[in-house]
């Protein structure tokens, strides 16, 4: 038998999902339909149906075969879910973002372009002059 990933080892208490035999429809045309209810916290999620040939079998034998068929269905679902997970895991590993430091924000140059110089003074202050130049180490405008 193939190695089984530890995540797939059956154990109780993993979640609140449950599968129970809900009903058996009377045999018709040589087979009986067994319906299994999938529930989560006792609320119905879905039903799975399996056909089992009657062929002179006892009810217990047909119930065993129905459970075997259900287990095969569930194994197939686990196989497909695991295949999809592996596919996405390969893609996730392939496209890991490069570790980079975020770029520093650009330093704002608060000097006004010379075309804004008007020679106008308001209360003796040139409106084109920003006294913040000295704070950030830029030369004062002409």
C-alpha positions as CSV (number, residue, x, y, z in Angstrom):
1,X,0.0,0.0,0.0
2,X,1.2,3.5,-0.7
3,X,2.5,5.8,2.0
4,X,-0.3,7.9,3.4
5,X,0.2,11.6,4.3
6,X,-0.3,12.2,8.0
7,X,-3.0,14.7,7.2
8,X,-5.1,11.8,5.8
9,X,-4.9,9.4,8.7
10,X,-8.4,8.8,9.9
11,X,-9.2,9.9,13.4
12,X,-12.3,11.2,15.3
13,X,-12.9,14.8,16.1
14,X,-11.3,16.4,13.1
15,X,-14.6,18.3,12.2
16,X,-18.3,18.0,12.7
17,X,-19.0,16.1,9.4
18,X,-20.7,12.8,9.6
19,X,-22.0,10.1,7.1
20,X,-24.9,7.9,8.1
21,X,-27.1,5.4,6.3
22,X,-30.3,7.4,5.8
23,X,-32.5,4.9,4.0
24,X,-32.7,1.9,1.7
25,X,-35.2,2.0,-1.1
26,X,-37.0,-1.2,-1.8
27,X,-35.3,-3.4,-4.4
28,X,-36.4,-2.8,-7.9
29,X,-35.2,-4.5,-11.1
30,X,-32.7,-6.6,-9.1
31,X,-31.0,-3.8,-7.1
32,X,-31.6,-1.7,-4.0
33,X,-30.7,2.0,-3.6
34,X,-28.9,2.9,-0.4
35,X,-28.9,6.6,0.5
36,X,-26.2,8.0,2.8
37,X,-26.7,11.4,4.4
38,X,-23.7,13.7,4.8
39,X,-24.3,16.1,7.7
40,X,-22.4,18.9,9.4
41,X,-23.3,19.4,13.1
42,X,-26.4,17.4,12.4
43,X,-27.5,19.6,9.5
44,X,-27.9,18.0,6.1
45,X,-25.2,18.8,3.6
46,X,-25.8,16.3,0.8
47,X,-26.8,12.7,0.0
48,X,-24.9,10.0,-1.7
49,X,-26.7,7.1,-3.4
50,X,-25.3,3.7,-4.3
51,X,-27.0,0.8,-6.1
52,X,-26.4,-2.7,-4.8
53,X,-27.6,-5.8,-6.6
54,X,-29.9,-8.0,-4.5
55,X,-29.2,-11.3,-6.2
56,X,-30.4,-13.4,-3.2
57,X,-28.3,-11.5,-0.7
58,X,-29.3,-10.8,2.9
59,X,-30.0,-7.2,4.0
60,X,-26.8,-7.2,6.1
61,X,-24.7,-8.4,3.1
62,X,-26.2,-5.6,0.9
63,X,-25.6,-3.0,3.7
64,X,-22.0,-4.1,3.9
65,X,-21.6,-3.7,0.1
66,X,-23.3,-0.3,0.3
67,X,-20.8,0.8,2.9
68,X,-17.9,-0.5,0.8
69,X,-19.2,1.4,-2.2
70,X,-19.5,4.6,-0.1
71,X,-16.0,4.2,1.2
72,X,-14.8,3.9,-2.4
73,X,-16.7,7.1,-3.3
74,X,-15.1,9.0,-0.3
75,X,-11.6,7.7,-1.2
76,X,-12.1,9.0,-4.7
77,X,-13.2,12.4,-3.4
78,X,-10.1,12.5,-1.1
79,X,-7.9,11.5,-3.9
80,X,-9.2,14.3,-6.1
81,X,-9.1,16.9,-3.3
82,X,-5.4,15.9,-2.6
83,X,-4.6,16.1,-6.3
84,X,-6.0,19.6,-6.5
85,X,-4.2,20.6,-3.3
86,X,-0.8,19.3,-4.7
87,X,-1.4,21.3,-7.9
88,X,-2.0,24.5,-6.0
89,X,0.9,23.8,-3.7
90,X,3.3,23.5,-6.7
91,X,2.0,26.8,-8.1
92,X,2.2,28.5,-4.7
93,X,5.9,27.4,-4.3
94,X,6.7,28.4,-7.9
95,X,5.4,32.0,-7.5
96,X,6.8,33.0,-4.1
97,X,7.2,36.8,-4.0
98,X,10.7,38.1,-3.7
99,X,11.6,39.5,-0.3
100,X,12.1,43.1,-0.9
101,X,12.1,46.2,1.4
102,X,9.4,48.7,0.6
103,X,10.7,51.7,-1.4
104,X,11.3,54.8,0.6
105,X,8.8,57.6,-0.1
106,X,10.1,60.2,-2.4
107,X,11.5,63.3,-0.8
108,X,9.4,66.3,-1.7
109,X,11.3,69.2,-3.2
110,X,9.5,72.2,-1.8
111,X,11.5,74.8,-3.9
112,X,9.4,76.7,-6.3
113,X,10.5,76.8,-9.9
114,X,12.1,80.1,-10.9
115,X,9.2,80.9,-13.2
116,X,7.1,81.4,-10.1
117,X,9.4,84.2,-8.9
118,X,7.4,87.4,-9.2
119,X,9.3,89.8,-7.1
120,X,6.1,90.4,-5.2
121,X,6.4,90.9,-1.4
122,X,3.5,90.5,1.0
123,X,4.3,92.1,4.4
124,X,7.9,92.1,3.4
125,X,8.0,88.4,2.7
126,X,8.6,86.9,-0.8
127,X,5.7,84.4,-1.2
128,X,8.0,82.2,-3.3
129,X,10.3,81.7,-0.4
130,X,9.7,78.8,1.9
131,X,11.5,79.0,5.2
132,X,11.4,75.2,5.4
133,X,14.5,75.0,3.1
134,X,16.8,75.4,5.9
135,X,15.1,72.5,7.8
136,X,15.7,70.0,5.0
137,X,19.1,71.2,3.9
138,X,18.2,72.7,0.6
139,X,19.9,75.9,-0.6
140,X,17.7,79.0,-0.3
141,X,16.3,80.2,-3.7
142,X,17.9,83.3,-5.3
